[in-house]
Amino acid sequence: MKKTGLYTAIILGVFLVCGVLYARKPDLIPREILFENPERIEPCLSPDGTMIAYLAPYKGVQNIWIRTIGKSDDRVITEDKGQGIKHYIWCFDGRHILYAQDRESKGHWHIYSIDISKKRGDPVDLTPFAGVTAKVLKVSPERPSKVLIMMNRDDPSLHDVYLLDISSGNLEPVQKNPGNVLQWVANDYLEILGALASLPNGGGALMYRESPDAIWQNILTWNLGDDVMSAGFSSDGRYWYLEHNINSDLIRLVKRNLKTGREETIFSPTEGDLGKVFICRKTGKPLAVSEYYERMKWHVLDKAVEDDFKYLESQLKRGEFYIYTRDVKDEKWLIAYSMPDRPIYYYIYHKKGQKLNFLFSHRPKLEKMRLPSRKPVIIPTRDGLKMVCYLTLPLHEKAKNLPLVLYPHEFLWSRHEWSFTTIPPWLASRGYAVLQVNYRGSWGFGKKFLNAGNREWGGKIIDDLEDAANWAVKKGIADRKKVGIFGFAFGGYLATESTAVKPDLFNCSVSYAAPISLLTYMESLPAYYKPFLNMLKIRVGDFEQNPKFIKSISPYYNAYRIKTPTLIARGDKDIFTKDKEYIEYSKFLKKRRIPVAYLELPEEGQGIPVRPENLLTFINFSEKFFARYLGGEYERASRSEKYRIKKVIKVIYMR
């Protein structure tokens, strides 16, 4: 459906005149400060430790910049004019930076290289094959001019391994995928010696060979519900460090002797699953690990870094710190430091002399503002589980009878964390209590909690959201008549499906990229999801053998139950959702006189909008929608925002 002046008139007429409060509160954080591209983010140390790269806007689009440490010679090295660059790595030759992009938003990720020795060169597509999806598997200082990549060039459903020469672009086939490998594991010399494969029962197998010419052997198997991940080989080839929860509830770190098969537990967490593993560059030995329950906790395993972690914890004690990258000599660490009420700060830590040098924060304008704090809360479910959730309250407001927005996390089998994120301070500064819910099926809280979400997408997971809302009401925090829900992707699915399963629970629902038809979602999965299908069928439901069940937990087929004002949005290139279904869904609600709005944003795929103008537009409409139905504050759209609204919105319905 084409954009017309009528649609724009509906947008401006309905949304800009809807009885919203326009008074600007002193602590209201401007949307543009929170949702424009960060000023600088994701810094990375060069292998020799003399430079950093980072992401920052160039002509309004996020690109890669570099800077010499100790100087102010920042320069941009890419000129992307589209969706921007989100992730990159520095190659160990010190000359090339690699990044991945899905330029068509169709799930076709290519790997690009940029030569930093050139003032500003054109990126080279190292995987210039139509319809492929490629990703970097490993880079190593032992072979600085090479990189291992995975690519589905020969079979769209399977990722084979190739050795790529960064300078020439030459690709050498290394390992064919037999059909069930989910993860390949290489040593420091970029030899594929390990693999994690799926089994028909939803479980998996650990495969190993002593050399690239040896025969593969299954050395460990596990059932559905167990998780096994690789933390890498020791440099001497004697051990394989693994993270798994076989015969335990929480994921722990173990050392497996590759000759005897004997396993030794190195670290067992006590509350949350194992998090980060900090590895020695020379030996491959784990030096420290983290676990994450309510907040991140580091545990030192080796005295070689004990003083370093003590110093970092003494200097960065209010928040959580992550070690992003290190130089080859392990003399400098690049540290990210995060807490809910401040922007993310980046430092370079010098091991010699133990000192921290501040680099920058990702949103410096927030440094001058007072942001709301966030606290972990434990909420019981009706069947006895414990949900770790995070509560953010407005500044200068008593925590009593506030409008509440539930915010379930957006990705499957992931979780909310305590560190900085933009949605809670945005909503809290508009007067809402914000409750981030880690419902059953979330990762990080043990095997029992994760598996409790199996085949419960439209069932007990929705009950968990109701339990969270009821907890806030019973505590006197929330007003029962002013409870809304907001989510992206799978969180968006929960925001829509919950209004069908619990029609009286929420006063309004806002979602982006919600798979309103799980049948369409499953049938739209790219071919390379094939090795994961058994797990999806067991955890979600078998869409091939039992499509009736999948329909029964899909908002598209349950729209007749909904009576909640609904705002839904999607990207026009989202392969997992269909414009036709969104339009039919909206028309059906409109026919039943349910207030409904549908937004389609251009040049966007699945997930959170990657273009800041699209994200700001969605946030703008979401804010006004919440203000109308929950009564919070609304920041009047600026002239530039109004221009963006006219430019990007394609379709909208609303009674």
Residue pairs with C-beta under 8 A, 6 or more apart in sequence:
1 579
1 583
1 650
1 651
2 650
3 649
3 650
3 651
7 649
7 650
7 651
7 652
8 645
8 646
8 649
10 652
10 653
10 654
11 645
11 649
11 652
12 642
12 645
14 597
14 654
15 597
15 621
15 624
15 625
15 654
16 624
16 637
18 624
18 627
18 628
19 628
20 624
20 627
20 628
20 634
21 627
21 631
21 632
21 633
21 634
22 634
22 636
23 633
24 633
24 635
25 429
25 431
25 633
26 396
27 369
27 370
27 394
27 395
27 396
27 429
28 429
28 430
28 633
28 635
29 366
29 369
29 371
29 425
29 426
29 429
30 635
31 426
31 616
31 619
31 620
31 623
31 635
31 641
32 616
32 638
32 641
33 363
33 365
33 366
33 369
34 363
34 366
34 422
34 425
34 426
35 422
35 426
35 612
35 615
35 616
35 619
36 612
36 616
37 56
37 57
37 60
37 61
37 62
37 84
37 612
38 55
38 56
38 362
38 363
39 56
39 57
39 360
39 361
39 362
39 363
39 364
39 365
40 54
40 55
40 56
40 65
40 346
40 360
40 362
41 54
41 55
41 56
41 344
41 362
42 54
42 55
42 87
42 88
42 324
43 52
43 53
43 54
43 324
43 334
43 346
43 359
43 360
44 52
44 53
44 54
44 88
44 89
44 90
44 324
44 325
44 334
45 51
45 52
45 90
45 324
45 325
45 326
45 327
45 332
45 333
45 334
45 348
46 52
46 53
46 90
46 94
46 327
47 90
47 91
47 92
47 93
47 94
47 141
47 144
47 327
47 328
48 94
48 327
48 328
49 69
49 327
49 328
49 329
49 331
49 332
50 68
50 69
51 66
51 67
51 68
51 69
52 66
52 67
52 69
52 334
52 348
52 359
53 64
53 65
53 66
53 77
53 88
53 90
53 97
53 116
54 64
54 65
54 66
54 67
55 62
55 63
55 64
55 65
55 85
55 86
55 88
56 62
56 63
56 65
56 76
57 63
58 65
58 76
58 78
58 79
58 80
59 79
59 81
60 612
61 80
61 81
61 82
61 83
61 84
62 80
62 84
62 85
62 86
63 76
63 77
63 78
63 79
63 80
63 84
63 85
64 76
64 77
64 78
64 85
64 88
64 97
64 99
64 114
65 74
65 75
65 76
65 77
66 74
66 75
66 77
66 116
67 73
67 74
67 75
69 348
75 119
75 120
76 120
77 97
77 114
77 116
77 118
77 120
77 121
78 85
78 99
78 114
78 120
78 123
79 120
80 101
82 103
82 603
83 101
83 103
83 105
83 603
83 610
83 611
84 610
84 611
85 99
85 101
86 610
87 99
87 100
88 97
88 98
88 99
88 100
89 97
89 98
89 99
89 136
89 139
90 96
90 97
90 325
91 97
91 98
91 139
91 144
91 145
91 147
91 166
92 139
92 140
92 141
92 143
92 144
92 328
93 144
93 145
93 166
93 167
94 144
95 115
95 116
95 117
96 113
96 114
96 115
96 116
96 166
96 167
97 113
97 114
97 116
98 111
98 112
98 113
98 114
98 126
98 136
98 147
98 166
99 111
99 112
99 114
99 123
100 109
100 110
100 111
100 112
100 134
100 135
100 136
101 109
101 110
101 112
102 108
102 109
102 110
102 605
103 110
104 573
105 571
105 573
105 574
105 603
105 604
105 605
106 573
106 575
106 605
107 133
107 526
107 575
107 605
108 131
108 132
108 133
109 133
109 134
109 135
110 125
110 126
110 127
110 128
110 132
110 134
111 125
111 126
111 127
111 134
111 135
111 136
111 149
111 164
112 123
112 124
112 125
112 126
113 123
113 124
113 126
113 166
113 169
114 121
114 123
114 124
115 121
115 124
124 169
126 134
126 149
126 164
126 166
126 169
127 134
127 149
127 151
127 153
129 151
129 153
131 156
132 151
132 152
132 153
133 151
133 152
133 159
133 526
133 528
134 149
134 150
134 151
134 152
135 149
135 150
135 151
135 159
136 147
136 148
136 149
137 147
137 148
137 149
137 150
137 161
137 184
137 186
138 147
138 148
138 186
138 190
139 146
139 147
139 148
140 146
140 186
140 188
140 189
140 190
141 188
141 281
141 328
142 188
142 189
142 190
143 189
143 190
145 165
145 166
145 167
146 163
146 164
146 165
146 166
146 190
147 163
147 164
147 166
147 190
148 161
148 162
148 163
148 164
148 174
148 184
148 186
148 190
148 192
149 161
149 162
149 164
150 159
150 160
150 161
150 162
150 184
151 159
151 160
151 162
152 158
152 159
152 160
152 527
152 528
153 160
154 160
154 176
155 177
155 527
156 526
156 527
156 528
157 527
157 528
157 530
157 531
158 177
158 179
158 181
158 528
158 530
158 531
159 177
159 181
159 528
160 173
160 174
160 175
160 176
160 177
161 173
161 174
161 175
161 177
161 184
161 192
162 171
162 172
162 173
162 174
163 171
163 172
163 174
163 190
164 170
164 171
164 172
165 171
165 172
174 192
174 212
175 184
175 192
178 197
179 530
179 531
180 197
180 198
180 199
180 531
181 195
181 196
181 197
181 207
181 531
182 196
182 197
182 198
182 204
182 531
182 532
183 195
183 196
183 229
183 230
184 192
184 194
184 195
185 192
185 193
185 194
185 195
185 196
185 230
185 232
185 233
185 240
186 192
186 193
186 194
187 193
187 233
187 237
188 233
188 235
188 284
191 211
191 212
192 212
193 208
193 209
193 210
193 211
193 212
193 233
194 206
194 207
194 208
194 209
194 230
194 233
194 240
195 206
195 207
195 208
195 216
196 204
196 205
196 206
196 207
196 228
196 229
196 230
197 204
197 205
197 207
197 531
198 204
198 531
198 532
198 534
198 535
199 205
199 221
199 534
200 534
201 223
201 224
201 534
202 223
202 224
202 534
202 535
202 537
202 538
202 539
203 221
203 222
203 223
203 224
203 226
204 221
204 222
204 226
204 228
205 218
205 220
205 221
205 222
206 218
206 219
206 220
206 221
206 228
206 242
207 216
207 217
207 218
207 219
208 216
208 217
208 219
208 240
208 258
209 215
209 216
209 217
210 258
219 256
219 258
219 261
220 228
220 246
220 256
222 228
222 244
222 246
224 535
224 538
225 447
225 450
225 451
226 244
226 245
226 246
226 447
227 243
227 244
227 245
227 251
227 447
227 450
228 242
228 243
228 244
228 246
229 242
229 243
229 244
229 251
230 240
230 241
230 242
230 243
231 241
231 242
231 243
231 253
231 277
231 279
231 286
232 240
232 241
232 279
232 284
233 239
233 240
233 241
233 284
234 240
234 241
234 283
234 284
234 285
235 282
235 283
235 284
236 283
236 284
237 258
238 257
238 258
238 259
239 255
239 256
239 257
239 258
239 284
240 255
240 256
240 258
241 253
241 254
241 255
241 256
241 266
241 277
241 279
241 284
241 286
242 253
242 254
242 255
242 256
242 263
243 251
243 252
243 253
243 254
243 274
243 277
244 251
244 252
244 254
245 251
245 252
245 273
245 446
245 447
248 268
248 447
249 446
249 447
249 448
250 268
250 269
250 270
250 271
250 272
250 273
250 274
250 446
250 447
251 269
251 273
251 274
252 265
252 266
252 267
252 268
252 269
252 274
253 265
253 266
253 267
253 268
253 274
253 277
253 286
253 289
254 263
254 264
254 265
254 266
255 263
255 264
255 266
256 262
256 263
257 263
257 264
266 286
266 289
266 301
267 274
267 286
267 289
267 299
267 301
269 291
270 291
271 291
271 293
271 294
272 291
272 292
272 293
272 294
272 388
272 444
272 445
272 446
273 291
273 292
273 443
273 444
273 445
273 446
274 289
274 290
274 291
275 289
275 290
275 291
275 292
275 296
275 444
276 289
276 290
276 322
276 323
277 286
277 288
277 289
278 286
278 287
278 288
278 289
278 305
278 323
279 285
279 286
279 287
280 286
280 287
280 302
280 304
280 330
281 326
281 328
281 330
282 330
285 302
286 301
286 302
287 300
287 301
287 302
287 304
287 305
288 298
288 299
288 300
288 301
288 302
288 305
288 309
289 298
289 299
289 301
290 296
290 297
290 298
290 299
291 297
291 299
292 415
292 417
292 444
293 388
293 444
293 445
294 376
294 388
294 418
295 320
295 376
295 418
296 320
296 417
296 418
296 419
298 309
298 313
300 306
300 309
307 354
308 333
308 349
308 351
308 354
311 354
312 321
312 335
312 349
312 356
313 321
315 356
316 335
316 337
318 339
319 337
319 338
319 339
319 342
319 419
320 337
320 338
320 339
320 418
320 419
321 335
321 336
321 337
321 338
322 335
322 336
322 337
322 338
323 333
323 334
323 335
324 333
324 334
324 335
324 336
324 346
325 333
325 334
326 332
326 333
326 334
330 351
331 350
331 351
331 352
332 348
332 349
332 350
332 351
333 348
333 349
333 351
334 346
334 347
334 348
334 349
334 359
335 346
335 347
335 348
335 349
335 356
336 344
336 345
336 346
337 344
337 345
337 346
337 347
338 344
338 345
338 419
338 420
339 418
339 419
339 420
340 371
340 372
340 373
340 374
340 390
340 392
340 418
340 419
340 420
340 421
340 424
340 425
341 370
341 371
341 372
341 373
341 374
341 425
342 361
342 366
342 367
342 371
342 420
343 361
343 362
343 363
343 364
343 366
343 367
343 420
344 361
344 362
344 363
344 419
344 420
345 358
345 360
345 361
346 358
346 359
346 360
346 361
346 362
347 356
347 357
347 358
347 359
348 356
348 357
348 359
349 355
349 356
349 357
350 356
350 357
361 367
370 395
371 425
372 392
372 393
372 394
372 395
372 424
372 425
372 428
372 429
373 392
373 393
374 390
374 391
374 392
374 418
374 424
375 390
375 391
376 388
376 389
376 390
376 391
376 418
377 388
377 389
377 390
377 391
377 471
378 386
378 387
378 388
378 389
379 386
379 387
379 389
379 437
379 467
379 468
379 471
380 386
380 387
380 467
380 471
381 387
381 440
381 460
381 463
381 464
381 467
382 463
382 467
383 460
385 440
385 448
385 449
385 452
385 464
386 445
387 437
387 438
387 439
387 440
387 464
387 467
387 468
388 438
388 445
389 416
389 435
389 436
389 437
389 438
389 468
390 416
390 418
390 424
390 435
390 436
391 433
391 434
391 435
391 436
391 472
391 477
392 424
392 425
392 427
392 428
392 433
392 434
392 436
393 399
393 402
393 428
393 433
393 434
393 477
394 402
394 428
394 429
394 430
394 431
394 432
394 433
395 428
395 429
397 431
399 433
399 476
399 477
400 476
400 477
401 476
401 477
401 478
401 479
402 431
402 432
402 433
402 477
402 478
402 479
402 482
403 431
403 432
403 433
403 478
403 479
403 482
403 483
403 484
403 626
403 630
403 631
403 632
404 432
404 433
404 434
404 435
404 469
404 472
404 473
404 477
404 478
404 479
404 482
404 483
404 484
405 427
405 432
405 433
405 434
405 435
405 483
405 484
405 485
405 486
405 626
405 630
406 435
406 437
406 465
406 468
406 469
406 483
406 484
406 485
406 486
406 506
407 416
407 423
407 424
407 427
407 434
407 435
407 436
407 437
407 485
407 486
407 487
407 491
408 436
408 437
408 439
408 465
408 485
408 487
408 490
408 491
408 494
408 495
409 415
409 416
409 436
409 437
409 438
409 442
409 487
409 490
409 491
410 487
410 488
410 489
410 490
410 491
410 492
410 607
410 608
411 489
411 490
412 490
413 441
413 442
413 443
413 450
414 442
414 443
415 438
415 442
415 443
415 444
415 445
416 436
416 437
416 438
416 442
423 434
423 486
424 434
424 436
426 619
426 623
427 434
427 486
427 626
427 632
428 434
429 633
430 623
430 626
430 627
430 632
430 633
430 634
430 635
431 631
431 632
431 633
432 484
432 626
432 630
432 632
433 472
433 477
433 478
435 468
435 469
435 472
437 464
437 465
437 468
438 444
438 445
439 453
439 461
439 464
439 465
439 468
439 494
440 449
440 450
440 452
440 453
440 456
440 460
440 461
440 464
441 449
441 450
441 452
441 453
441 454
441 456
441 461
441 539
442 449
442 450
442 453
443 450
452 460
453 460
453 461
453 539
454 538
454 539
455 538
455 539
455 540
455 541
457 493
457 497
457 518
457 540
457 541
457 553
458 497
458 501
458 552
458 553
458 554
459 501
459 553
461 494
462 494
462 497
462 498
462 501
462 502
465 485
465 494
465 498
465 502
465 505
466 498
466 502
466 505
469 478
469 483
469 505
469 506
472 478
472 483
473 479
473 480
473 483
481 507
482 507
482 630
482 631
483 505
483 506
483 507
483 630
484 506
484 507
484 508
484 509
484 510
484 626
484 629
484 630
485 494
485 495
485 498
485 499
485 506
485 508
485 509
485 510
486 495
486 509
486 510
486 511
486 622
486 626
487 493
487 494
487 495
487 510
487 511
487 512
487 514
488 511
488 512
488 513
488 607
488 608
489 512
489 513
489 514
489 515
489 606
489 607
489 608
490 515
491 511
492 511
492 512
492 513
492 514
492 515
492 568
493 511
493 514
493 515
493 516
493 518
493 555
495 509
495 510
495 511
495 514
496 509
496 511
496 514
496 516
496 555
496 566
496 568
497 553
497 554
497 555
497 558
498 505
498 506
498 509
499 505
499 506
499 509
499 555
499 561
499 562
499 563
499 564
499 566
500 555
500 558
500 559
500 561
500 562
501 558
501 561
503 561
503 562
503 563
503 564
504 563
506 564
507 564
507 565
507 629
507 630
508 564
508 565
508 566
508 567
508 625
508 626
508 628
508 629
508 630
509 564
509 565
509 566
509 567
510 566
510 567
510 622
510 625
510 626
511 566
511 567
511 568
511 569
512 568
512 569
512 570
512 608
512 609
512 618
513 569
513 570
513 571
513 574
513 576
513 577
513 606
513 607
513 608
514 555
514 568
514 570
514 577
515 521
515 554
515 576
515 577
516 554
516 555
516 556
516 568
516 577
516 581
516 582
516 585
517 551
517 554
517 555
517 556
517 557
517 577
517 578
517 581
518 540
518 541
518 543
518 550
518 551
518 553
518 554
519 543
519 547
519 550
519 551
519 554
520 556
520 576
520 577
520 578
520 581
521 576
521 577
522 536
522 540
522 543
522 550
523 543
524 575
524 576
525 533
525 576
526 575
529 536
537 543
537 544
540 550
541 549
541 550
541 553
542 549
542 550
543 550
551 557
552 558
555 562
555 585
556 581
556 584
556 585
559 585
559 588
559 589
560 588
560 592
562 589
562 592
562 594
563 592
563 594
564 594
565 594
565 595
565 596
565 625
565 628
565 629
566 589
566 594
566 595
566 596
566 597
567 596
567 597
567 599
567 621
567 622
567 625
568 582
568 585
568 586
568 596
568 597
568 598
568 599
569 598
569 599
569 600
569 601
569 618
569 621
570 577
570 579
570 582
570 599
570 600
570 601
570 604
571 600
571 601
571 602
571 603
571 604
571 605
571 606
571 609
571 614
572 579
572 600
572 601
572 602
572 603
572 604
572 650
573 603
573 604
573 605
574 604
574 605
574 606
575 605
575 606
576 606
577 606
579 600
579 651
582 598
582 600
583 598
583 651
583 653
585 598
586 596
586 597
586 598
586 653
587 653
589 596
590 596
590 653
590 654
590 655
593 655
594 655
595 629
595 654
595 655
596 653
596 654
596 655
597 621
597 625
597 652
597 653
597 654
598 651
598 652
598 653
599 617
599 618
599 621
599 649
599 650
599 651
599 652
600 649
600 650
600 651
601 609
601 611
601 614
601 617
601 618
601 648
601 649
601 650
602 614
602 648
602 650
603 611
603 614
604 610
604 611
604 614
608 615
609 615
609 618
613 644
613 647
613 648
614 648
616 641
616 644
617 641
617 644
617 645
617 648
617 649
620 637
620 641
620 645
621 645
623 634
623 635
624 634
626 632
627 633
627 634
637 645
